Amino acid sequence: MLKTLSINDFTLIAKAEVPFREGFTAITGETGAGKSVLLKALRMVCGDKAQASMVRTGESKAVIEGIFDISKEPKVKKIVENLGIDCDDELVIRREILENGKGRTRVNGNMVNLADLQEIGEHLIQMHGQSEQLLLRDTRTHAQMLDDFANDSQVLSQYTAAWNAWNQTLAQIEETENKAKNLAAQKDFLKFQYDELSKAALREGEEEELEDKVNIASKGEAERNYINDIQALLGGDSGLLDQVQILQSKMRALASKIPHYEEYVNSLAEVADPFESVCKDLLRLSPARSLSPAEIDRANSRIAAIQKLKRKYRTDVAGLIALTAQRKEELESLENLDADLEELARKAQKHQAEMQEAATRLTEIRKAAAQKFDADVEGNLHTLGMPKATFHTSIEKQDFAANGADRIEFMLAPNPGEGAKSLQKAVSGGELSRVLLAIKTVMAELDAVPLLIFDEVDSGISGEVGNNIGIALRNLGKHHQVLTITHLHQVASRADNQLAVSKQEVDGRTYTSVTNLDADGRVDELVRMLGGESATVREHAKQLLENCE
């Protein structure tokens, strides 16, 4: 529950320290006094967005601080603790709004973002103003309210789980069918690529190994060719050695006739010996063949084939090997897709059966709960100034949806002789506010939010109806902390507590103040609301309060 609300320099409120108590609290004051400012401050505590215009003119910032007792709010404690914030039985929410519209938000002294504050606020305060009343025109809220009243969360969870599983399986079926369609269209292409690549039987490093072998073989062949040429020049037929030997023979013949030439015979012998030595060395040094010419041709053909594949697929050998595996997997996947689709179809059928079973049980629970819900809401409407109204919850079959196979809609016939109409249609704002109060009263013990705020729920009504609304709010206050802005003395007199909002002008500036009224103050405020200052009016005000005790 809300214990204290402190407001500083927020629109018309310069400074206010407002205490709150359990039960039903009425907020009263003349039109334009600033009652809505108090609710706006509470909305800020819930996480509404800040605006620069909220800072009081001439001030640098506005500060709003709400202190809550959360000793009975385990959900709130859990949320706060999940944010890494220490939390006992008291929660302090502080909003600072700077004159540029920016601000800071703290929970128990720790900075938090607006989304986190909104999550906390949803479990602390529930606003029921004009915008919240409009939610009743949204049929999605009708299903949620009826489910809360029916307390069918277990069956609803079972249905939701089956519905989610069913939709996920349908999505998988669609994805698999599209995949099969795409792969089937490419099957010939995929098979051609796989056959071409698998036939190549590529392995990493093969190209480099072949290139090294070819290079070595090519160098050895060149070396052998040079040696063969040199040997042919030196020792072949008509080679240098043969010519030297012929020269030696001629020289010996000459020296035998003329001894003077003997020395040249020896010189020619010295020339021949080195040539013979070179021939022997070259024969020894000539390398053996590493590859035959045919083997070199085959290696070069293999290298060319690998390079052709690399150019064609624009990748290296590792990429070609990976592509081979990918194409194989895609072809195998295509063969397995039919089996996958059959299995998915079985799963979808199973989930649909589970969903149908849960949906049927959910419909039965909802219809049973709707009978009591309708009777209770209708009874409340009769006491809230709509004595002839009928209220009915329409439950019709629809396609499977996230919350079941029921289209749930609240129907209202405000007056006899009129057909029941959807709340989306011809229902006035005053009627809508009373429907909301009637529903909230029925669900008082089920609603987990501790603080309920009604903004002028009594708009457009008076007399005995106002008194009944006051009684309804007071009864609601037995289960929740309830705040409401009211202009009716009948409603205010039924409150457990009362706050008066007033406005004064001081030195040309407007100030709004909030007063927590004691017994005498409440009498004075009721006198003002009754519109008179006579002793009779004052006695009537006292009597109203006494009758409500």
Order of alpha helices (4+ residues) and beta strands (2+ residues): beta-beta-beta-alpha-beta-alpha-beta-beta-beta-alpha-beta-alpha-alpha-alpha-alpha-alpha-alpha-alpha-alpha-alpha-beta-beta-beta-alpha-beta-alpha-beta-alpha-beta-beta-alpha-alpha
